[in-house]
């Protein structure tokens, strides 16, 4: 993963061929095994990025508490 600073803030993510590979695995897409292959393989979906149900609940709890406390 690469961290980039922009005028609007920061971005954390993949770039180039790493981004393509991450996208294929994130969504379970079809892709060539190598550049010279004429055939594609369907990859299983293996999420690299995302939030679990527990993560979402923790974030919601934190936001609600912060709003209630006024902080």
Secondary structure, DSSP 8 states (H G I E B T S, - for coil): -EEEE-SS-EEEE--HHHHHHHHHHHHT-EEESSTT-SSEEE-----SS---HHHHHHHHHHHHHHHHHT-
